[in-house]
Amino acid sequence: MNNNNNFRRFSRVALVALIAQCALPQAFAKVGGEQAARLDKDLTPMGAERAGNAAGTIPAWDGGLAQSSGALDSAQGYKDPFAADKPLFTITAANAEQYREQLSPGQMAMLKRFPDTWKLPVYPTHRSASYPQQVYAAIKANAQSATLIEKGNGIADFKVATPFPIPQSALEVLWNHLVRYRGDSVKRNYAQAVPQAGGDYFITKIKDLFLFNQAAGDASQENGNVLFYFRQSVLAPARLAGTELLVHETVNQVKEPRLAWLYASGQRRVRRAPNVAYDSPGTASDGMRTTDNFDMFSGAPDKYDWQLVGKQELYVPYNSYKFASRSNKYADIVKPGHVNPDLLRYELHRVWHVRATLKAGMRHQYKQRDFYFDEDSYQILVVDHYDNRDNLWRVGESYTINYYDQPLVWTKGDAVYDLTSGRYVIGILSNEEPADEFSIPLKPTDFTPAQLRRDSLR
């Protein structure tokens, strides 16, 4: 690999991105017609570089995986389009220095923390990300209409997904993740585990319902500031079963904070939950992840200053079909210290590197967070978290696939690894759960406190 040339190349990209970020006011994000036309030429419809890299280790984007009604198998789950691939090499603690430029500091720290058991099996790169044509059309329109508002804490004049396909600032990249396309409505059942350092764990089973608001960003609509409606139900174990969370995720959470309600089965009443935000503990996570660790990052960005470091090439978890296979039981996945690396797949991809630094006077248990966004989907794949003493503390990874019956990119497992305690939380596991359901009949009235109360008391 011509890594030195690639590093210099992406350093120049980072410099250009930083100059652009400083030169453009954050309240203005539209691009002109000539720039938007690049989405049909040298850029993909998502705004990624269509060409491969100079070394030939990242291929050109050729449309990603084609939509297929035969993507799902009842026994396997999503069929692995790349099952025949063999690892090119494996990164371990012994050879990690050789690949330092293509690893995040957190990934390096994981190899050092677990030198005998953690590794990164590296496979050929496949740029599999793809989305429906109507999503691409909406994104192209967004390029010439969407704007950041309220100092970047909100957005306006966008539709469906990915408001800023040609991002010019860190907050634009972040909003592309927050508003990325995940279907119209979704029901997903999944499992979560928080192993002790020795490996003991129990499984928490959870059901999520999402209804993505098609009027989001439309100020003329009464619910235009609602990004999506969300309900979460804990199904097991028995001591947690019956706990329900209802959220109206707002587009601008500074102007109108996230609306949340909680039903606790022991109390048998619905109450407001204003603390379901920022660094409050995540559901059933034993303190191993914060609420804004959900989906790698969710919620309001206002506690941080955001810096666009630039693009780089990174070995990231990608095309994790082997990990997601229904042939795996949770005992095969959940191991002491980390998930089973034999089930993982890493590929070399271009990522946007964004750094969030806690503002003076703000409080959060993470002082700095370094995010690495897939250029082809804006899914966050890796996050390094630093504590308030500037120590690298936690490392997040998202094990994604293309749900190519839809098609769209989303996770089949989100992990947050604690380098200090040697513990971690792994969620969104669906290997032993019913298949995710898309385009289910949901409406906003299914997501009201009154409906939550009626459903919970049945």
DOKOL-444839 format. One record per residue (C-alpha): z, y, x; residue in three letters; residue number from 1. Coordinates in nm, 2 decimals. Layout:
N
       z       y       x  residuo  num
       Z       Y       X      ALA  NUM
...
This chain:
458
       z       y       x  residuo  num
    0.00    0.00    0.00      MET    1
   -0.08    0.35    0.12      ASN    2
    0.27    0.47    0.02      ASN    3
    0.29    0.77    0.25      ASN    4
   -0.03    0.92    0.11      ASN    5
    0.09    0.84   -0.25      ASN    6
    0.42    1.01   -0.18      PHE    7
    0.25    1.32   -0.04      ARG    8
    0.02    1.32   -0.34      ARG    9
    0.30    1.31   -0.59      PHE   10
    0.51    1.56   -0.40      SER   11
    0.22    1.81   -0.46      ARG   12
    0.22    1.71   -0.82      VAL   13
    0.59    1.78   -0.84      ALA   14
    0.54    2.13   -0.68      LEU   15
    0.26    2.22   -0.92      VAL   16
    0.48    2.10   -1.21      ALA   17
    0.78    2.31   -1.09      LEU   18
    0.56    2.62   -1.05      ILE   19
    0.42    2.57   -1.40      ALA   20
    0.77    2.53   -1.53      GLN   21
    0.89    2.86   -1.37      CYS   22
    0.58    3.05   -1.47      ALA   23
    0.57    2.97   -1.84      LEU   24
    0.83    3.08   -2.09      PRO   25
    1.00    2.79   -2.26      GLN   26
    0.93    2.94   -2.60      ALA   27
    0.56    2.90   -2.55      PHE   28
    0.41    2.55   -2.50      ALA   29
    0.06    2.55   -2.67      LYS   30
   -0.24    2.47   -2.46      VAL   31
   -0.59    2.60   -2.52      GLY   32
   -0.89    2.41   -2.65      GLY   33
   -1.03    2.34   -2.30      GLU   34
   -0.70    2.19   -2.19      GLN   35
   -0.67    1.99   -2.51      ALA   36
   -1.02    1.85   -2.46      ALA   37
   -0.89    1.68   -2.14      ARG   38
   -0.72    1.43   -2.38      LEU   39
   -1.07    1.28   -2.43      ASP   40
   -1.17    1.30   -2.06      LYS   41
   -0.95    1.27   -1.75      ASP   42
   -0.63    1.23   -1.95      LEU   43
   -0.54    0.96   -2.20      THR   44
   -0.47    1.05   -2.56      PRO   45
   -0.10    1.06   -2.46      MET   46
   -0.17    1.30   -2.18      GLY   47
   -0.13    1.05   -1.89      ALA   48
   -0.37    1.04   -1.60      GLU   49
   -0.65    0.81   -1.71      ARG   50
   -0.74    0.71   -1.35      ALA   51
   -0.55    0.46   -1.14      GLY   52
   -0.39    0.55   -0.81      ASN   53
   -0.56    0.59   -0.48      ALA   54
   -0.41    0.27   -0.34      ALA   55
   -0.54    0.06   -0.64      GLY   56
   -0.19   -0.06   -0.72      THR   57
   -0.19    0.12   -1.05      ILE   58
   -0.51    0.06   -1.26      PRO   59
   -0.69    0.30   -1.48      ALA   60
   -0.59    0.31   -1.85      TRP   61
   -0.85    0.13   -2.05      ASP   62
   -0.70    0.17   -2.40      GLY   63
   -0.40   -0.05   -2.36      GLY   64
   -0.34   -0.36   -2.57      LEU   65
   -0.56   -0.38   -2.88      ALA   66
   -0.39   -0.41   -3.21      GLN   67
   -0.37   -0.77   -3.32      SER   68
   -0.24   -0.93   -3.63      SER   69
   -0.18   -1.24   -3.43      GLY   70
    0.06   -1.08   -3.19      ALA   71
    0.37   -1.26   -3.33      LEU   72
    0.46   -1.62   -3.30      ASP   73
    0.74   -1.76   -3.52      SER   74
    0.89   -1.96   -3.23      ALA   75
    0.82   -1.72   -2.94      GLN   76
    0.83   -1.38   -3.10      GLY   77
    0.57   -1.15   -2.94      TYR   78
    0.31   -1.35   -2.75      LYS   79
    0.31   -1.26   -2.38      ASP   80
   -0.04   -1.12   -2.30      PRO   81
    0.04   -1.15   -1.93      PHE   82
    0.21   -1.48   -1.92      ALA   83
   -0.03   -1.61   -1.65      ALA   84
    0.07   -1.35   -1.40      ASP   85
    0.27   -1.45   -1.09      LYS   86
    0.51   -1.22   -0.91      PRO   87
    0.35   -1.02   -0.62      LEU   88
    0.69   -1.00   -0.44      PHE   89
    1.06   -0.96   -0.51      THR   90
    1.27   -0.67   -0.41      ILE   91
    1.62   -0.77   -0.30      THR   92
    1.90   -0.60   -0.11      ALA   93
    1.75   -0.75    0.21      ALA   94
    1.42   -0.57    0.18      ASN   95
    1.50   -0.27   -0.05      ALA   96
    1.46   -0.01    0.23      GLU   97
    1.09   -0.10    0.25      GLN   98
    1.05    0.01   -0.11      TYR   99
    1.30    0.30   -0.13      ARG  100
    1.03    0.56   -0.21      GLU  101
    0.93    0.36   -0.52      GLN  102
    1.29    0.30   -0.64      LEU  103
    1.54    0.54   -0.80      SER  104
    1.88    0.59   -0.62      PRO  105
    2.04    0.40   -0.91      GLY  106
    1.81    0.10   -0.86      GLN  107
    1.89    0.10   -0.49      MET  108
    2.26    0.12   -0.57      ALA  109
    2.23   -0.18   -0.81      MET  110
    2.08   -0.39   -0.53      LEU  111
    2.36   -0.29   -0.30      LYS  112
    2.63   -0.35   -0.57      ARG  113
    2.51   -0.70   -0.64      PHE  114
    2.33   -0.81   -0.32      PRO  115
    2.34   -1.18   -0.40      ASP  116
    2.24   -1.18   -0.76      THR  117
    2.04   -0.87   -0.85      TRP  118
    1.66   -0.85   -0.77      LYS  119
    1.35   -0.69   -0.90      LEU  120
    1.06   -0.94   -0.95      PRO  121
    0.74   -0.72   -0.92      VAL  122
    0.43   -0.82   -1.11      TYR  123
    0.07   -0.68   -1.13      PRO  124
    0.07   -0.35   -1.32      THR  125
   -0.08   -0.35   -1.67      HIS  126
   -0.11   -0.01   -1.86      ARG  127
   -0.06   -0.18   -2.19      SER  128
    0.07    0.12   -2.39      ALA  129
   -0.14    0.19   -2.71      SER  130
   -0.10    0.36   -3.04      TYR  131
   -0.29    0.39   -3.37      PRO  132
   -0.59    0.63   -3.38      GLN  133
   -0.42    0.85   -3.64      GLN  134
   -0.13    0.91   -3.40      VAL  135
   -0.37    1.01   -3.12      TYR  136
   -0.54    1.25   -3.36      ALA  137
   -0.21    1.41   -3.45      ALA  138
   -0.11    1.44   -3.08      ILE  139
   -0.43    1.62   -2.99      LYS  140
   -0.36    1.87   -3.27      ALA  141
    0.00    1.91   -3.15      ASN  142
   -0.13    2.01   -2.80      ALA  143
   -0.26    2.34   -2.95      GLN  144
    0.02    2.40   -3.20      SER  145
    0.36    2.27   -3.10      ALA  146
    0.61    2.51   -2.95      THR  147
    0.96    2.50   -2.81      LEU  148
    1.21    2.71   -3.00      ILE  149
    1.58    2.81   -2.97      GLU  150
    1.56    2.80   -2.59      LYS  151
    1.41    2.46   -2.59      GLY  152
    1.67    2.31   -2.82      ASN  153
    1.42    2.26   -3.10      GLY  154
    1.05    2.23   -3.16      ILE  155
    0.81    2.36   -3.43      ALA  156
    0.46    2.31   -3.56      ASP  157
    0.41    1.95   -3.47      PHE  158
    0.33    1.63   -3.66      LYS  159
    0.40    1.26   -3.63      VAL  160
    0.47    1.22   -3.26      ALA  161
    0.45    1.35   -2.90      THR  162
    0.44    1.73   -2.95      PRO  163
    0.34    1.81   -2.59      PHE  164
    0.09    1.57   -2.45      PRO  165
    0.02    1.81   -2.16      ILE  166
    0.38    1.89   -2.07      PRO  167
    0.46    2.20   -1.87      GLN  168
    0.84    2.18   -1.85      SER  169
    1.12    1.92   -1.84      ALA  170
    1.22    1.99   -2.20      LEU  171
    0.87    1.92   -2.32      GLU  172
    0.88    1.58   -2.15      VAL  173
    1.21    1.51   -2.31      LEU  174
    1.09    1.61   -2.66      TRP  175
    0.80    1.37   -2.61      ASN  176
    1.05    1.09   -2.58      HIS  177
    1.27    1.21   -2.87      LEU  178
    0.97    1.24   -3.10      VAL  179
    0.76    0.95   -2.98      ARG  180
    0.60    0.73   -3.24      TYR  181
    0.80    0.43   -3.36      ARG  182
    0.63    0.37   -3.69      GLY  183
    0.70    0.52   -4.03      ASP  184
    1.00    0.31   -4.13      SER  185
    1.17    0.02   -3.94      VAL  186
    1.44   -0.24   -4.00      LYS  187
    1.57   -0.41   -3.69      ARG  188
    1.85   -0.66   -3.64      ASN  189
    1.99   -0.69   -3.29      TYR  190
    2.27   -0.81   -3.08      ALA  191
    2.49   -0.63   -2.83      GLN  192
    2.72   -0.76   -2.56      ALA  193
    2.97   -0.59   -2.32      VAL  194
    3.06   -0.86   -2.06      PRO  195
    3.38   -0.84   -1.86      GLN  196
    3.34   -0.84   -1.49      ALA  197
    3.39   -1.22   -1.48      GLY  198
    3.12   -1.27   -1.74      GLY  199
    3.31   -1.33   -2.06      ASP  200
    3.17   -1.16   -2.37      TYR  201
    3.13   -1.17   -2.74      PHE  202
    2.82   -1.08   -2.95      ILE  203
    2.82   -0.78   -3.19      THR  204
    2.54   -0.81   -3.45      LYS  205
    2.39   -0.48   -3.59      ILE  206
    2.13   -0.38   -3.84      LYS  207
    1.95   -0.05   -3.80      ASP  208
    1.73    0.12   -4.06      LEU  209
    1.50    0.41   -3.96      PHE  210
    1.29    0.64   -4.18      LEU  211
    1.09    0.88   -3.98      PHE  212
    1.04    1.21   -4.16      ASN  213
    0.68    1.30   -4.21      GLN  214
    0.77    1.66   -4.28      ALA  215
    0.97    1.71   -3.96      ALA  216
    0.88    2.04   -3.79      GLY  217
    0.74    2.19   -4.11      ASP  218
    0.96    2.49   -4.19      ALA  219
    0.81    2.52   -4.54      SER  220
    0.98    2.19   -4.64      GLN  221
    1.34    2.16   -4.74      GLU  222
    1.40    1.87   -4.50      ASN  223
    1.17    2.01   -4.23      GLY  224
    1.46    2.01   -3.98      ASN  225
    1.52    1.64   -4.02      VAL  226
    1.36    1.43   -3.75      LEU  227
    1.46    1.09   -3.90      PHE  228
    1.71    0.92   -4.13      TYR  229
    1.92    0.64   -3.98      PHE  230
    2.16    0.38   -4.10      ARG  231
    2.35    0.14   -3.88      GLN  232
    2.55   -0.16   -4.02      SER  233
    2.78   -0.38   -3.81      VAL  234
    2.74   -0.74   -3.93      LEU  235
    2.96   -0.93   -3.68      ALA  236
    3.22   -1.01   -3.55      PRO  237
    3.44   -1.02   -3.86      ALA  238
    3.69   -0.75   -3.73      ARG  239
    3.40   -0.49   -3.70      LEU  240
    3.18   -0.61   -3.99      ALA  241
    3.14   -0.36   -4.27      GLY  242
    3.14   -0.06   -4.05      THR  243
    2.85    0.17   -4.15      GLU  244
    2.70    0.48   -3.98      LEU  245
    2.47    0.72   -4.16      LEU  246
    2.28    0.99   -3.96      VAL  247
    2.04    1.26   -4.04      HIS  248
    1.89    1.34   -3.70      GLU  249
    1.79    1.70   -3.69      THR  250
    1.50    1.85   -3.50      VAL  251
    1.71    2.15   -3.38      ASN  252
    2.07    2.03   -3.34      GLN  253
    2.20    2.36   -3.22      VAL  254
    2.09    2.54   -3.53      LYS  255
    2.19    2.25   -3.75      GLU  256
    2.40    1.98   -3.57      PRO  257
    2.33    1.62   -3.64      ARG  258
    2.47    1.52   -3.98      LEU  259
    2.67    1.19   -3.96      ALA  260
    2.89    1.00   -4.19      TRP  261
    3.10    0.68   -4.13      LEU  262
    3.22    0.41   -4.36      TYR  263
    3.51    0.20   -4.23      ALA  264
    3.56   -0.11   -4.43      SER  265
    3.94   -0.10   -4.38      GLY  266
    3.96    0.25   -4.53      GLN  267
    3.69    0.19   -4.80      ARG  268
    3.57    0.55   -4.79      ARG  269
    3.29    0.75   -4.65      VAL  270
    3.38    1.04   -4.43      ARG  271
    3.20    1.30   -4.22      ARG  272
    3.17    1.20   -3.85      ALA  273
    3.10    1.52   -3.66      PRO  274
    3.19    1.36   -3.33      ASN  275
    2.90    1.11   -3.33      VAL  276
    2.73    1.31   -3.06      ALA  277
    2.72    1.38   -2.69      TYR  278
    2.97    1.16   -2.49      ASP  279
    3.16    1.01   -2.77      SER  280
    3.18    0.63   -2.74      PRO  281
    2.87    0.44   -2.86      GLY  282
    2.91    0.18   -3.13      THR  283
    3.10   -0.13   -3.02      ALA  284
    3.03   -0.04   -2.65      SER  285
    3.39   -0.06   -2.52      ASP  286
    3.33    0.28   -2.36      GLY  287
    3.04    0.15   -2.16      MET  288
    2.79    0.39   -2.31      ARG  289
    2.80    0.73   -2.47      THR  290
    2.65    0.82   -2.81      THR  291
    2.37    1.01   -2.63      ASP  292
    2.30    0.70   -2.42      ASN  293
    2.15    0.55   -2.74      PHE  294
    1.78    0.51   -2.70      ASP  295
    1.83    0.60   -2.33      MET  296
    1.89    0.96   -2.45      PHE  297
    1.92    1.10   -2.80      SER  298
    2.06    1.41   -2.96      GLY  299
    2.08    1.77   -2.86      ALA  300
    1.98    1.88   -2.50      PRO  301
    2.19    2.20   -2.50      ASP  302
    2.47    2.09   -2.27      LYS  303
    2.23    2.06   -1.97      TYR  304
    1.99    2.26   -1.76      ASP  305
    1.66    2.06   -1.74      TRP  306
    1.44    2.05   -1.43      GLN  307
    1.10    1.89   -1.41      LEU  308
    1.11    1.73   -1.07      VAL  309
    0.75    1.60   -1.11      GLY  310
    0.56    1.27   -1.12      LYS  311
    0.61    0.98   -0.89      GLN  312
    0.53    0.61   -0.86      GLU  313
    0.83    0.38   -0.95      LEU  314
    0.89    0.01   -0.99      TYR  315
    1.01    0.01   -1.35      VAL  316
    1.08   -0.26   -1.61      PRO  317
    0.76   -0.30   -1.81      TYR  318
    0.59   -0.55   -2.04      ASN  319
    0.92   -0.74   -2.08      SER  320
    0.78   -1.01   -2.31      TYR  321
    0.94   -1.29   -2.11      LYS  322
    1.28   -1.12   -2.15      PHE  323
    1.22   -1.07   -2.52      ALA  324
    1.10   -1.43   -2.59      SER  325
    1.28   -1.61   -2.87      ARG  326
    1.30   -1.91   -2.64      SER  327
    1.58   -1.73   -2.46      ASN  328
    1.93   -1.76   -2.60      LYS  329
    2.18   -1.48   -2.53      TYR  330
    2.36   -1.71   -2.29      ALA  331
    2.04   -1.72   -2.09      ASP  332
    2.03   -1.34   -2.07      ILE  333
    2.39   -1.21   -2.04      VAL  334
    2.53   -1.28   -1.70      LYS  335
    2.82   -1.14   -1.50      PRO  336
    2.74   -0.79   -1.37      GLY  337
    2.39   -0.76   -1.51      HIS  338
    2.13   -0.94   -1.72      VAL  339
    1.95   -1.24   -1.58      ASN  340
    1.69   -1.09   -1.34      PRO  341
    1.48   -1.41   -1.35      ASP  342
    1.37   -1.30   -1.70      LEU  343
    1.27   -0.95   -1.60      LEU  344
    0.94   -0.80   -1.50      ARG  345
    0.89   -0.49   -1.29      TYR  346
    0.56   -0.31   -1.24      GLU  347
    0.45    0.00   -1.04      LEU  348
    0.39    0.29   -1.29      HIS  349
    0.36    0.66   -1.27      ARG  350
    0.67    0.83   -1.43      VAL  351
    0.78    1.18   -1.50      TRP  352
    1.11    1.25   -1.32      HIS  353
    1.33    1.49   -1.51      VAL  354
    1.68    1.60   -1.39      ARG  355
    1.95    1.72   -1.63      ALA  356
    2.24    1.91   -1.48      THR  357
    2.55    2.00   -1.68      LEU  358
    2.57    2.37   -1.76      LYS  359
    2.87    2.57   -1.63      ALA  360
    3.14    2.57   -1.89      GLY  361
    3.01    2.26   -2.07      MET  362
    3.20    1.93   -2.08      ARG  363
    3.04    1.58   -2.06      HIS  364
    3.13    1.27   -1.86      GLN  365
    2.79    1.28   -1.70      TYR  366
    2.74    1.58   -1.47      LYS  367
    2.39    1.49   -1.37      GLN  368
    2.13    1.25   -1.52      ARG  369
    1.80    1.16   -1.37      ASP  370
    1.55    1.03   -1.62      PHE  371
    1.22    0.85   -1.55      TYR  372
    0.97    0.86   -1.84      PHE  373
    0.67    0.63   -1.86      ASP  374
    0.36    0.86   -1.84      GLU  375
    0.18    0.64   -2.09      ASP  376
    0.44    0.64   -2.37      SER  377
    0.72    0.89   -2.28      TYR  378
    0.96    0.60   -2.32      GLN  379
    1.26    0.65   -2.08      ILE  380
    1.26    0.34   -1.86      LEU  381
    1.53    0.42   -1.60      VAL  382
    1.82    0.66   -1.59      VAL  383
    2.07    0.74   -1.31      ASP  384
    2.40    0.89   -1.42      HIS  385
    2.64    1.09   -1.20      TYR  386
    3.00    1.15   -1.27      ASP  387
    3.18    1.49   -1.24      ASN  388
    3.26    1.42   -0.87      ARG  389
    2.89    1.38   -0.80      ASP  390
    2.91    1.01   -0.76      ASN  391
    2.63    0.78   -0.88      LEU  392
    2.81    0.60   -1.16      TRP  393
    2.59    0.43   -1.41      ARG  394
    2.23    0.30   -1.42      VAL  395
    2.03    0.26   -1.74      GLY  396
    1.72    0.04   -1.79      GLU  397
    1.51   -0.02   -2.09      SER  398
    1.32   -0.34   -2.12      TYR  399
    1.02   -0.25   -2.33      THR  400
    0.71   -0.41   -2.48      ILE  401
    0.41   -0.30   -2.67      ASN  402
    0.46   -0.42   -3.03      TYR  403
    0.09   -0.47   -3.04      TYR  404
    0.07   -0.57   -3.41      ASP  405
    0.15   -0.20   -3.48      GLN  406
    0.07   -0.09   -3.20      PRO  407
    0.36    0.10   -3.03      LEU  408
    0.59    0.09   -2.73      VAL  409
    0.96    0.03   -2.79      TRP  410
    1.25   -0.15   -2.64      THR  411
    1.37   -0.51   -2.66      LYS  412
    1.68   -0.44   -2.46      GLY  413
    1.87   -0.13   -2.34      ASP  414
    2.13   -0.18   -2.06      ALA  415
    2.38    0.06   -1.90      VAL  416
    2.52   -0.08   -1.58      TYR  417
    2.85    0.06   -1.44      ASP  418
    2.84    0.05   -1.06      LEU  419
    3.22    0.11   -1.03      THR  420
    3.36   -0.15   -1.27      SER  421
    3.08   -0.41   -1.23      GLY  422
    3.05   -0.42   -1.61      ARG  423
    2.77   -0.33   -1.84      TYR  424
    2.65   -0.31   -2.20      VAL  425
    2.33   -0.46   -2.32      ILE  426
    2.20   -0.39   -2.67      GLY  427
    1.88   -0.41   -2.88      ILE  428
    1.86   -0.79   -2.81      LEU  429
    1.67   -0.96   -3.08      SER  430
    1.60   -1.31   -2.93      ASN  431
    1.81   -1.48   -3.19      GLU  432
    1.77   -1.23   -3.48      GLU  433
    1.51   -1.19   -3.76      PRO  434
    1.19   -1.01   -3.65      ALA  435
    1.17   -0.64   -3.67      ASP  436
    1.01   -0.51   -3.99      GLU  437
    0.78   -0.21   -4.00      PHE  438
    0.66    0.00   -4.29      SER  439
    0.93   -0.11   -4.53      ILE  440
    0.99    0.07   -4.85      PRO  441
    1.25    0.33   -4.77      LEU  442
    1.30    0.69   -4.90      LYS  443
    1.53    0.97   -4.81      PRO  444
    1.76    0.90   -5.11      THR  445
    1.85    0.57   -4.94      ASP  446
    2.01    0.77   -4.67      PHE  447
    2.27    0.98   -4.86      THR  448
    2.65    0.95   -4.84      PRO  449
    2.66    0.86   -5.21      ALA  450
    2.42    0.57   -5.15      GLN  451
    2.61    0.46   -4.85      LEU  452
    2.93    0.45   -5.06      ARG  453
    2.76    0.25   -5.34      ARG  454
    2.61    0.00   -5.09      ASP  455
    2.94   -0.04   -4.90      SER  456
    3.15   -0.10   -5.21      LEU  457
    2.93   -0.37   -5.35      ARG  458
